[in-house]
Amino acid sequence: MPFTSKEVDLIDSWPIQRLRGIRQLALASLVFPGALHTRFDHTLGVAHLVGLMSKSLDFDDDQHRLVRFAALLHDIGHGPFSHVSENALERYADRERLPSDQKKEKIHELITAQIILENRELRSIVGEDDCRLVSRLLSDGHGDPAIRAVVSGPLDADKQDYLLRDSRFCGVDYGRFDFGQFHRSLVIEKTDAGRELMIRQDGVHTVEQFVLAKYYMTSMVYRHKVRLITDQMIVRAIVLGIEKDRVAELRRLYAYDGSADFVDNYLAWDDARFMRKFGVEATGGRCKELLDRLVRRQLLKRVFSRPIRSFDPEIRESLMKLGGPENAGRRAATEAAIADYLGGKTGKRVEPDFVILHGYQIKSARESSRNDEAGILVSVPGKPPGELEEESTLFKS
């Protein structure tokens, strides 16, 4: 896995080295013991795959350099326990202090952009111009859709690496696909929307394998019930630590306000420091209690599960809205009502703080072929590009 001297300097910078201390799948190792890999490992893998894609697509030297930098920097905005931190960032960000054009943006993406644009160490290595270009590339501001799609899109190197890497370290085969053939099947073509990354028609079976890998990893690993429990225990520990225990340092970690002081403090945290400061070294409180349970693997148990589609439409719609930060009060009231009900049934007090109501969605394999609003395009000789679900016999059936 070769790197240029400038890429090596970038890898050795603190914003990237910090990722050694942030697990890719948070505490998934409590159910998949081998899942100890980190965001740092993943970052190197994405850079390697981006380089392979760049060569197969005949990117010029400037384009190659840019996508490699973007791959190395794409995850530097992650907080302790990776995606688990995003819930707390959205809940406690001080949006009133953010510029008007940022008030509705995802907080972890704002943090990533701010680190890239303002961190002196990164700017001295990458250069101010390339830092601006990388930030635009990662935030949908780059002028060439095909270049951006290599880093962020339905066929991007990020998804390729995490499927293969997570599958390997979790000890399962669900995420495997032939990435060599996958790369050989990629092509860039001009459309009305500009240059777009797509798959050749004879590569449809290869991308089917990729989409199914994403579907099965989501179903069997990312939404595994114990994985969901550990994630939600961390989230609840943060909420209780801030709102019940009044831990000022914990609030400071997640109350993003766009300031340089916030980012400097944020870059000082990883998984181990979080567990040590708010768990091992804490003298008491609800946050410590949950973190101590995680350390000892004394996990909360799932006591009820029901497909959300089985509820009446009005109830279903109400339940689906409970997960957002704006509905935290309604969710807490619902959890308290559940605790009262269970207490009445069992004759024992059930602590409302430890009742966690959580909903999630697993997209169908067909829906998994789309990345938010963008679908996978297939190059069809003599015709305009088609959507994968129309060109694939598997997903069309």
C-alpha positions as CSV (number, residue, x, y, z in Angstrom):
1,M,0.0,0.0,0.0
2,P,2.3,2.8,-1.2
3,F,2.0,6.4,-0.1
4,T,3.7,9.6,-1.2
5,S,5.9,11.5,1.3
6,K,3.2,14.2,1.7
7,E,0.6,11.5,2.3
8,V,2.9,9.9,4.9
9,D,3.2,13.3,6.6
10,L,-0.6,13.7,6.5
11,I,-1.0,10.2,8.0
12,D,1.4,11.1,10.8
13,S,-0.6,14.3,11.7
14,W,-2.5,14.3,14.9
15,P,-6.1,14.6,13.4
16,I,-5.4,11.3,11.6
17,Q,-3.3,9.6,14.3
18,R,-6.2,10.3,16.8
19,L,-8.3,7.8,14.8
20,R,-6.2,5.0,16.1
21,G,-8.1,5.4,19.3
22,I,-11.6,5.4,17.8
23,R,-13.1,2.0,17.1
24,Q,-14.8,1.6,13.7
25,L,-17.8,-0.2,15.2
26,A,-17.8,1.3,18.7
27,L,-18.4,-1.6,21.1
28,A,-19.4,-4.2,18.6
29,S,-16.6,-6.3,20.0
30,L,-18.9,-7.2,22.8
31,V,-20.8,-9.4,20.3
32,F,-18.2,-9.8,17.6
33,P,-14.9,-10.2,19.6
34,G,-12.7,-9.5,16.6
35,A,-14.2,-6.1,15.9
36,L,-11.3,-4.1,17.4
37,H,-10.4,-2.3,14.2
38,T,-10.2,1.5,14.1
39,R,-11.1,4.5,12.0
40,F,-7.4,4.7,11.3
41,D,-7.2,1.3,9.7
42,H,-10.3,2.2,7.7
43,T,-8.8,5.5,6.6
44,L,-5.8,3.8,5.1
45,G,-8.0,1.3,3.3
46,V,-10.2,3.9,1.8
47,A,-7.1,5.8,0.5
48,H,-5.8,2.6,-1.0
49,L,-9.1,1.8,-2.8
50,V,-9.5,5.4,-4.0
51,G,-6.0,5.1,-5.5
52,L,-7.0,1.9,-7.3
53,M,-10.2,3.5,-8.6
54,S,-8.4,6.7,-9.7
55,K,-6.0,4.6,-11.8
56,S,-8.7,2.5,-13.3
57,L,-10.6,5.6,-14.3
58,D,-7.5,7.5,-15.6
59,F,-7.7,10.4,-13.3
60,D,-4.9,13.0,-13.9
61,D,-2.3,13.7,-11.3
62,D,-4.2,16.6,-9.7
63,Q,-7.4,14.6,-9.4
64,H,-5.5,11.6,-8.0
65,R,-3.8,13.7,-5.4
66,L,-7.1,15.4,-4.4
67,V,-9.1,12.1,-3.9
68,R,-6.3,10.5,-2.0
69,F,-6.2,13.5,0.4
70,A,-10.0,13.4,0.7
71,A,-9.9,9.7,1.5
72,L,-7.3,10.3,4.3
73,L,-9.3,13.2,5.8
74,H,-12.9,12.0,5.4
75,D,-13.3,10.6,8.9
76,I,-11.4,13.1,11.0
77,G,-14.6,14.6,12.3
78,H,-15.6,11.4,14.2
79,G,-15.9,11.6,18.0
80,P,-15.5,8.8,20.5
81,F,-17.3,5.6,19.4
82,S,-17.6,6.8,15.8
83,H,-21.2,7.2,14.7
84,V,-22.5,6.9,18.2
85,S,-21.3,10.5,18.9
86,E,-23.4,11.9,16.1
87,N,-26.6,11.6,18.1
88,A,-25.1,13.6,21.0
89,L,-23.6,16.2,18.6
90,E,-27.0,16.8,17.0
91,R,-28.8,17.0,20.3
92,Y,-26.4,19.4,22.1
93,A,-25.0,21.6,19.4
94,D,-25.5,25.3,20.0
95,R,-27.0,26.0,16.6
96,E,-27.9,29.6,17.6
97,R,-24.2,30.4,17.4
98,L,-23.7,28.9,14.0
99,P,-23.9,31.0,10.7
100,S,-27.4,30.9,9.1
101,D,-26.2,28.7,6.2
102,Q,-25.0,26.0,8.7
103,K,-27.9,25.8,11.1
104,K,-29.4,22.8,9.4
105,E,-26.2,21.0,8.4
106,K,-25.1,17.7,10.0
107,I,-22.8,18.6,12.9
108,H,-20.1,16.0,12.4
109,E,-19.8,17.2,8.8
110,L,-19.3,20.8,10.0
111,I,-16.7,19.6,12.4
112,T,-14.8,17.7,9.6
113,A,-14.9,20.7,7.3
114,Q,-13.7,23.0,10.1
115,I,-10.8,20.8,11.0
116,I,-9.7,20.5,7.4
117,L,-9.9,24.3,6.8
118,E,-8.5,25.6,10.1
119,N,-6.1,23.0,11.6
120,R,-2.6,24.4,11.2
121,E,-0.9,21.1,11.0
122,L,-3.1,19.9,8.1
123,R,-2.8,23.2,6.3
124,S,1.0,23.1,6.5
125,I,1.0,19.7,4.9
126,V,-1.8,19.7,2.4
127,G,-1.7,23.4,1.6
128,E,-4.5,25.9,1.9
129,D,-5.8,25.6,-1.7
130,D,-6.0,21.8,-1.5
131,C,-7.6,22.0,1.9
132,R,-10.4,24.1,0.4
133,L,-10.7,21.7,-2.5
134,V,-10.9,18.6,-0.2
135,S,-13.5,20.3,2.0
136,R,-15.6,21.1,-1.1
137,L,-15.2,17.5,-2.4
138,L,-16.4,16.1,1.0
139,S,-19.4,18.5,1.2
140,D,-20.9,18.2,-2.2
141,G,-19.3,21.4,-3.4
142,H,-16.9,20.0,-6.1
143,G,-17.7,20.8,-9.7
144,D,-17.1,17.3,-11.1
145,P,-19.7,14.8,-9.8
146,A,-17.6,11.9,-11.0
147,I,-14.6,12.9,-8.9
148,R,-16.8,13.3,-5.8
149,A,-18.6,10.0,-6.4
150,V,-15.3,8.1,-5.9
151,V,-15.1,9.5,-2.3
152,S,-18.8,9.9,-1.5
153,G,-21.5,8.2,-3.5
154,P,-23.3,4.9,-4.0
155,L,-20.2,3.2,-5.4
156,D,-17.6,5.0,-3.2
157,A,-14.4,3.6,-1.7
158,D,-15.6,4.3,1.8
159,K,-18.4,1.7,1.5
160,Q,-16.1,-0.7,-0.3
161,D,-13.6,-0.7,2.5
162,Y,-16.0,-0.8,5.5
163,L,-17.9,-3.7,4.0
164,L,-14.8,-5.8,3.4
165,R,-13.0,-4.7,6.6
166,D,-16.0,-5.0,9.0
167,S,-16.8,-8.4,7.5
168,R,-13.3,-9.6,8.1
169,F,-12.9,-8.3,11.6
170,C,-16.3,-9.4,12.7
171,G,-15.6,-12.9,11.4
172,V,-18.4,-13.1,8.9
173,D,-18.6,-13.4,5.1
174,Y,-21.6,-11.2,4.5
175,G,-19.6,-8.2,3.3
176,R,-17.3,-9.8,0.8
177,F,-17.4,-9.0,-2.9
178,D,-14.9,-9.0,-5.8
179,F,-13.6,-5.5,-5.6
180,G,-11.0,-6.1,-8.4
181,Q,-13.8,-6.9,-10.9
182,F,-15.9,-4.1,-9.4
183,H,-13.2,-1.6,-10.2
184,R,-12.7,-3.0,-13.7
185,S,-16.5,-2.5,-14.3
186,L,-16.4,1.2,-13.4
187,V,-16.7,3.9,-16.1
188,I,-17.3,7.6,-16.3
189,E,-19.7,9.0,-18.9
190,K,-21.2,12.3,-19.7
191,T,-24.9,12.9,-19.0
192,D,-27.1,15.9,-18.9
193,A,-26.0,16.3,-15.2
194,G,-22.3,16.3,-16.2
195,R,-19.7,13.5,-15.9
196,E,-21.0,10.7,-13.8
197,L,-19.5,7.5,-12.3
198,M,-21.4,4.4,-13.3
199,I,-21.1,0.6,-13.9
200,R,-20.7,-1.1,-17.2
201,Q,-23.6,-3.2,-18.3
202,D,-21.4,-6.4,-18.1
203,G,-20.5,-5.5,-14.5
204,V,-24.1,-5.5,-13.2
205,H,-23.6,-8.9,-11.5
206,T,-20.5,-7.6,-9.7
207,V,-22.4,-4.6,-8.3
208,E,-25.3,-6.8,-7.3
209,Q,-22.8,-8.7,-5.1
210,F,-21.7,-5.3,-3.6
211,V,-25.3,-4.2,-2.9
212,L,-26.2,-7.5,-1.3
213,A,-23.1,-7.3,0.8
214,K,-24.3,-3.9,2.1
215,Y,-27.8,-5.3,2.8
216,Y,-26.6,-8.4,4.7
217,M,-24.0,-6.5,6.7
218,T,-26.7,-4.1,7.8
219,S,-29.1,-6.8,8.7
220,M,-26.7,-9.2,10.4
221,V,-24.0,-6.9,11.9
222,Y,-24.8,-3.2,12.0
223,R,-28.4,-3.9,13.2
224,H,-27.5,-6.9,15.4
225,K,-29.5,-6.6,18.6
226,V,-26.5,-6.6,20.9
227,R,-24.7,-4.0,18.7
228,L,-27.8,-1.8,18.9
229,I,-28.0,-2.2,22.7
230,T,-24.4,-1.2,23.3
231,D,-24.7,1.8,21.0
232,Q,-27.9,3.0,22.8
233,M,-26.3,2.4,26.2
234,I,-23.5,4.8,25.2
235,V,-26.0,7.4,23.9
236,R,-28.1,7.1,27.1
237,A,-25.0,7.5,29.2
238,I,-24.1,10.7,27.4
239,V,-27.6,12.1,27.8
240,L,-27.8,11.2,31.5
241,G,-24.3,12.5,32.1
242,I,-25.2,15.9,30.6
243,E,-28.8,16.2,31.8
244,K,-29.0,14.4,35.1
245,D,-25.4,14.2,36.4
246,R,-24.5,17.7,35.1
247,V,-21.0,16.8,33.9
248,A,-19.8,20.0,32.4
249,E,-16.8,18.4,30.6
250,L,-19.2,16.0,28.9
251,R,-21.5,18.8,27.7
252,R,-18.4,20.7,26.5
253,L,-17.4,17.7,24.3
254,Y,-20.7,17.7,22.4
255,A,-21.9,21.3,22.5
256,Y,-20.5,22.3,19.1
257,D,-20.6,26.1,18.6
258,G,-18.3,26.5,15.6
259,S,-15.4,27.8,17.7
260,A,-11.8,26.9,17.5
261,D,-11.8,26.1,21.2
262,F,-14.5,23.4,20.6
263,V,-12.5,21.8,17.9
264,D,-9.2,21.9,19.8
265,N,-10.9,20.1,22.8
266,Y,-12.8,17.7,20.5
267,L,-9.5,16.5,18.9
268,A,-8.2,15.6,22.3
269,W,-10.8,12.8,22.8
270,D,-11.0,9.2,21.8
271,D,-12.8,6.0,23.1
272,A,-10.3,5.2,25.9
273,R,-10.2,8.7,27.3
274,F,-14.0,8.9,27.3
275,M,-14.4,5.6,29.2
276,R,-11.7,6.5,31.6
277,K,-12.9,10.1,32.4
278,F,-16.6,9.5,32.5
279,G,-16.5,5.9,33.7
280,V,-13.5,4.6,35.6
281,E,-12.5,8.0,37.2
282,A,-16.0,9.3,37.8
283,T,-17.2,9.2,41.4
284,G,-20.8,8.3,40.7
285,G,-23.8,9.1,38.6
286,R,-26.0,7.5,36.0
287,C,-23.5,8.0,33.2
288,K,-20.8,6.1,35.2
289,E,-23.3,3.4,36.0
290,L,-24.0,2.6,32.4
291,L,-20.4,2.8,31.3
292,D,-19.4,0.5,34.1
293,R,-22.0,-2.0,32.9
294,L,-20.6,-1.8,29.4
295,V,-17.1,-2.5,30.7
296,R,-18.4,-5.6,32.6
297,R,-20.6,-6.6,29.7
298,Q,-23.7,-6.3,32.0
299,L,-25.9,-5.2,29.1
300,L,-29.4,-4.1,29.1
301,K,-31.8,-6.7,27.5
302,R,-34.2,-6.4,24.7
303,V,-37.7,-7.2,26.2
304,F,-39.9,-6.2,23.3
305,S,-39.6,-5.9,19.6
306,R,-42.2,-5.4,16.9
307,P,-42.0,-4.5,13.2
308,I,-43.0,-0.9,13.0
309,R,-45.1,-1.6,9.9
310,S,-47.4,-3.7,12.0
311,F,-48.7,-0.7,13.9
312,D,-51.7,1.4,12.7
313,P,-50.5,4.3,10.4
314,E,-51.1,7.0,13.1
315,I,-49.1,5.1,15.7
316,R,-46.4,4.2,13.2
317,E,-45.9,7.8,12.2
318,S,-45.7,8.9,15.9
319,L,-43.2,6.3,16.8
320,M,-41.0,7.1,13.8
321,K,-40.7,10.7,15.0
322,L,-39.7,9.8,18.5
323,G,-36.0,9.2,17.7
324,G,-35.2,12.8,16.7
325,P,-33.6,15.3,19.2
326,E,-36.6,17.6,18.8
327,N,-38.8,14.9,20.3
328,A,-36.6,14.0,23.3
329,G,-39.3,15.1,25.8
330,R,-42.0,12.9,24.2
331,R,-39.6,9.9,24.1
332,A,-38.7,10.3,27.8
333,A,-42.4,10.5,28.7
334,T,-43.1,7.3,26.7
335,E,-40.2,5.5,28.3
336,A,-41.4,6.6,31.8
337,A,-44.9,5.2,30.9
338,I,-43.3,1.9,29.9
339,A,-41.4,1.8,33.1
340,D,-44.5,2.4,35.2
341,Y,-46.3,-0.4,33.2
342,L,-43.5,-2.9,33.7
343,G,-43.3,-2.0,37.4
344,G,-47.0,-2.7,37.8
345,K,-46.6,-6.0,36.1
346,T,-43.6,-7.2,38.0
347,G,-44.1,-5.6,41.3
348,K,-40.6,-4.1,41.2
349,R,-39.5,-0.6,40.5
350,V,-38.3,-0.1,36.9
351,E,-35.9,2.8,36.5
352,P,-37.2,5.0,33.6
353,D,-33.6,6.2,32.8
354,F,-32.7,2.6,31.9
355,V,-35.8,2.0,29.6
356,I,-34.6,2.7,26.1
357,L,-37.1,3.0,23.3
358,H,-35.3,2.7,20.0
359,G,-36.5,2.3,16.4
360,Y,-34.5,1.5,13.3
361,Q,-35.0,0.7,9.6
362,I,-33.4,-1.9,7.4
363,K,-33.8,-1.0,3.7
364,S,-34.7,-3.8,1.3
365,A,-31.9,-5.0,-1.0
366,R,-33.4,-3.0,-3.8
367,E,-33.5,0.2,-1.7
368,S,-29.9,-0.5,-0.6
369,S,-28.8,0.1,-4.2
370,R,-29.5,3.7,-3.7
371,N,-27.3,6.2,-1.7
372,D,-29.9,8.6,-0.2
373,E,-31.4,10.2,-3.3
374,A,-28.7,8.9,-5.7
375,G,-29.0,5.6,-7.5
376,I,-26.4,3.4,-9.2
377,L,-26.3,4.2,-12.9
378,V,-25.5,1.5,-15.5
379,S,-23.9,2.3,-18.8
380,V,-26.0,0.8,-21.6
381,P,-24.5,0.8,-25.1
382,G,-26.5,2.9,-27.6
383,K,-28.9,4.1,-24.9
384,P,-29.0,6.6,-22.0
385,P,-27.7,5.3,-18.7
386,G,-30.3,3.2,-16.8
387,E,-30.9,2.7,-13.0
388,L,-29.5,-0.5,-11.6
389,E,-32.9,-1.7,-10.4
390,E,-34.1,-1.6,-14.0
391,E,-31.0,-3.2,-15.6
392,S,-30.6,-5.9,-12.9
393,T,-32.7,-9.0,-13.3
394,L,-32.1,-9.7,-9.5
395,F,-33.5,-6.3,-8.3
396,K,-36.0,-5.9,-11.1
397,S,-37.7,-9.2,-10.2
